[in-house]
Amino acid sequence: MNLATKDIGHNLGRFALTVVGIGLLLMLVMGMGGIYRGLIAEATLLIDTIGADLWVVQGSTRGPFAEISRVPANLEDRIRAVPGVAGARRFVSHTVQREHHGRSLRMVVQGLAWPEDHGEWIPLVVGRALGQAHYEMIADRSLRLPLGEQIELGKDVYEIVGITKGMVGSGGDGLAFFTVSDAQAIQFNVPGEATRLERAARRSRAEGQDIGQVQPLLLERADGPTRGLPVLAPPQVSAVLVTLQPGADAAKIAATLAGWPDITVYTTQQQIDLLLSGMVDKSRRQIGLFRVLLVIISTIIMALTIYTLTLDKVHDIALLKLIGARNTVIVGLILQEALIIGTLGYGLAWWLGQFAFPKFPRLVVIETSDLLWLAGIVLGISVLASLLGIWEAMRVEPNKVLS
């Protein structure tokens, strides 16, 4: 006969509530670890999927994922001339939030370097890659935009030709893929009245200069579209992604590009490290602190439960001692109860997590190493929680049963 199971059956209600409480706390501990890994997975997803060897960004900046980066679009032509470079493509990424069919729609607009990049590398669930230079888009399923639907962004209407799954930005917003020119049109779109006022102000400034008075035809040019003014450069991009030829020396090519004073060069791993050490680092520390607090709370709850269960059976413990039971029997009784609570709580946490975590708004990644780590923590918690009850049991005198 196992004394621990008999005692649990005698106090089944309190024991069950304790297991449920511990299970929910352990599920939160498990979930927070999964949320942190999910943050890393979402933050690095795009970098890993794109597969560039080098990232060329604005000089003295950390890249488009850490801060604003602006480089001229024709930089890719300069980079292609470097020996060992197989290809270079523009990178445009920014976040927009719009109203669509009465709901808020927030997405990360990602530009594909058309015509070199049609988006064949994007894992599509249904649909196809981009087939023309304008007015098509690929959307992540989390945006809840069905295939074939049309959405107005800026002054243009885009049709969804492909649906992908699990493609989200570092903030958890779904990705939407366009050609670079369309992505820039969305990014730099301004109301028509703002465009008119800018052109009027541009003409006014030209009229106030000698060159505008001497050459009146320039006033007509100043009053026209921005692209018609040679002095104004086309919209800039966030970065240029470089693909190297097989066998090329990445360090040597990076050193060559680093000699250009207007840019900074990072490898893919360096770009990931910069991203994780910036935006994700504070979240990691905050989640880690909450995990520690929940572990401490779980330990306290288990300790108090085991202690109260021990107090309830002081008479029984005194009787065991009176009939000659060894201390190891009593210690084993309390320790086994704590281990059973921890084990059942851990199993309940894992079982509930299978249903709850997939419904979270952000990705939750639970790895085997996290489960093993938490199992070790639960074992330690169970042993620590039993110490208070063991201490109380050892203080019980055998003659207590006679009083």
N, C-alpha and C positions, 0 to 999 in steps of 0.2 A: 504494500500500500504506500503510495506516494503522499507524504504529508502536505506538500505544496499544492497538489491538485485538489486534495480534499478541502484545504483551507480556501482555495479559490472558489470552489463550488459553494462553500458556505457564505462567501461574500461576493457572489457573482455580479450583482448590480453595480457595486462600487468598482469592482475589477473591470467590468465592461466599459464603464464611463471613462476610467483611466486609460484604457487601451485606445479608445476613440480619440480622447484628447491628445495623447502622445502621438497617435497616428497622424492626426491633422497637423501637429507641430512639425513632425518629421517630414510630412509631405511638403510643407513650406520650405524647410531646409533643403530638401531635394530639389524643389522647384526653383529656388533662388540660384542654386548652382547651375541648373539647366538654363535659367534666364541669362546668366552671365555667358555661358557657352553659346547661347543663341545670339547674344549681342555680338560676340566675336565672329560667329558664322555669317551673320547678316552684314556686318561691317566689311568683311573681307571677301564676301561673295563675288561682287562685281570685279574686284581686282584679280581674283583667282580665275574667274571665268573668262575674262578678256584675254589673258595669256600674253601680255606684252612683256618683253625682256627689259626695257628701260622706259622710265617715265620722264619726259622733259617738261619742266614747269617753269613758271616765271622765276627770274633770278632772285635769290635771297628769300624764297618762300618755301613752305613745306609741302606744297602740292594742293590739288583741288579738294581733297578730303579733310585737310586741316585748316585751310584758310582760302581766301580768294586768290586765284591764280589766273593771269591773263597773258597769253602769248599770241603773236600774230599767226593767222592761219597759214601764211606762206612759209612758216618755219619748217613745215614738213618737207618742202622742196629742198631746203638747205640740208636737212638731215639725210635725205636720200642720197645726197652726193658724197656722204662719208663712206669710205671703204669698209665693207663688212656689214652694212645696213641692208637688210632685205626689203624692208618696207617701213613707212611711217604714216600714221593716220591721226586725224584730229580727234580730240576728246572734248565733248561738251556735256555738262551735267549740271542741272539746277532743279530746284523744287518749286512747284506751283500748286496753288489751291484754288479750285473753282467750284461753282455751284452747277450741278448737273442733275436734272430731273428732280429738283427739290432737295437734294442732299449734298453735303460737302464732299468734294472729291479732291484728295491731296495725292499728288504723284511726283515721282522723280523723273524729269524729262531727260532722257539719255539720247545723245546724238550719235548716229552711225555715219562713218566716213564714206558716204556714197560717192562714186559707184564701187569703190573697192570693197566696202563692207555692206552686205545686204541683210546681215543678221542671221546667217545660217548657223552660227555657233550658239544661238539662243535656244535653249531647250523648250520646244513648242509642245503644248498639249494638243492643240488643234489649230488649224489654219496654216499659214505659210509665212515665209520671210517677206521683206519689203520688195515690191516689184516695180516701183517707180520712184522718181526723185522727190515727189511731193504728195502730200495729202493722204499718206498711209501711216499706220502706227501698229506696233505690237504692244499689248498691254498684259500686265501680270493679272492673274486670276483674282488676287485680293482686291483689285480695283472694282470688281463686279461690273465689268463692261462686257457685254456679250459680243460674239463674233458678228461682224457686219454692222454694228451700231456706229453711228456717226456722232462726233462730239466737236463742239466749237471751241477752239483755243485761239485767242487773239482774233485776227481778222479772217481766219481760214477754218474750214471744216475738214476733219480727219476721219477716215474710216478705219475701223479696227479689222486688220486682216489676219492677225495671229494672236493666240492666247498662250502665255507661258505660266509656269507655276513655281513659286518659291523664289522669284527674282525680286528682291526688295533692297532698298537702300539702307544706309547705316542708321537711319532714323526709324526703320520699320515700314516706311511708305513704299507702296508698290512701284515698280519701274515701268515706264512707258518709253518705247524705243521709236525714234523718228530718224530721218536723215539729218545730218548736221545743219543743213540750211533751214529745215523746218524747225529744229530745236532752237536755233538762233532767232528765227522769226517769232517764236513763242516767247523767248527770253527778253527780247528787246522791243516787244510790241508796246506801243503807246497809243492813247486815244487820238483820233483824227484832229481834234482841236489842238492838242499839244504839238502835233506835227506842224500844223498851220502856224501856230505862234512861234515855233522855233525857226521856221523858214522866214517869217516876217522879221524876227529879231536878227537873223543872219543877214538879210537884205539891208536892214537898217544899219548894221555895223559896217557893211561894205560901202554904203552911201556916205558914211562918215569918214572914210579913208580916201586918200588921194587916188589910189588905183581904181576905186569904184567910180570916181568922178571923171577920170581920164578915159577909162574903158567901160562905158555904160553896158556893154554886152555881158560883162561879168555879173552885173546885177541880176540878169535873167538866170544865169547859172546858179547864183547864190540862192535864188528863190525856188530852185528846183529840188529834185530828190537828192539825198545825201550821197548816193552812189555815183552821182554825176560830178562830184567835186573831187578832183585828184588829190587835193591836200588832206582829205579825210580818209583814213584807212578803213577797210571793211571791218565788220565785227570780229573781235578776237575770240579765241577758243580758250578752254581751261588748261589744256595740256596737249602734248603730242606723244602718242604711243609708238615706241620703236620696236620693231621685230628684227632680230639679227639673223644673219646667214648661218647655216649649220657649220660648226667648228670655229666661228668667229670668236675673238677674244673680247668678252664683254667688258672687262676692266680697261682694256686699251681704248675701246670705243667710247666708254663712259668718260675716260680721262680726256679724250679729244673733244668731246662735246662740253665737258666741264670748263674747258679753256675759253669758251664763248662767254663774254661777260654779261649777256642779257638773259641767260637761262641757268637753271640748276637741274642736275641729272640725278635720278634715283633709280636703283634697281627695284624690282617688284617687292622683294623682301623688305627693303628699306621703306618703301611706301606703306607696307602693311605695319611695320614697326612704328612709324610715325603716327599712323591712324590709331593704333591700339594704345600708344603711350599718351595720346591726347584725349580724344573724346571718350574712349572706353575705360580709361584708367580710373577716373573718378567713380564711374558706375561700378567698377570691379571692387573698389575699396568700400563703397557704401553697401553693396550686396554682401560683401564679406563680413562687415560689422553686424548686419542683421542676422546673418547665419550664426555668428557667435552668440548673439543675444538669445536666439531661439534655442540653441543647444543648452545654454545655461538655464533658461526657463524650463525646458524639458527635464533637465536634471533635478531641478527644485521640485517640480510637480511629482515626479516619480519618487523622490526621496520622502516628500510629505505623505504620499499615499502609502508607501511601504511602512513609514513610521506609524501612521494611524492604524494600519492593519496589525502591526506589532502590538500596539497598545490594546487593541481589542482582544488579543489572545494572550495577555499577560498571565491570566489564570492557567491557560493550557500550557504555556511555557514553564511555569512554576511546577505544574504537575509532571511534565516530562523530566525536569531536573530531579524531582523528588523520587521518581521511580528509577533514576539512574541513567537517563539518556545522556549521551556525550554532547559536549558543546558543538561538535562538528555537525551533529544531526540538526540542531537548532539553527546554526549558521547556514547549513545547506537549505533548510526550509525557506529562510528569508531570501537567500541569494537566488534560489530557483524561481521564486515568485517574481523577483525583479527581472530576471532574464526572460521569463515568459512574457511579462508585460512589454519589455523592449522588443522581443522577437515578433510578437503579434502586432505591436504598433508599427514596426518597420514593414511587415507584410501588408498591413492596411494602407500605409503611406504609398507603397509601390503600386498597390491595386487601384487606389483612388487616382493616383497620378496618371495611370494609363487612360483614364476617361477625361480627367480635368485638363491636363497639359496641352493636348491638341486643340482645345477650345480657347486658349489664351490668345490675346491679340498679337503678341510677339512670339517669335520662335523659341521653343524650349527644347534644348538638346540634352538628353540624359545619356551619359556614357557609362560603360561598365566600370571604369575606374572610379567614377563618382559614387556608384552604388556600393562598391567595395569599401571606399573611404567612409561612407555614411554607416555601413554595417559595423566597421571598427569603432566609429564614434558611439553608436548605439550600445555596443558591448561595453565600452568604457562608462557610458552613462548608467547602464544597469548596475554595474559593479559599484560605482560611486553612490548611486541612490540607495543601495542596500546597506551601506555602511552605517547610516543613521539608525536603521531598524536593528541591525546586529548589535550596535552599541547599546541600545535600549534593552534588547533581549539578554545581553550579558549581565546587565545590572539587576535582573529579576532574581530574587532569592527564592529557594525551594519552599521555605515556610510560608510564602505568600499564599499558597493554596489553602492553608489552614486558617487564614484570617477571614 
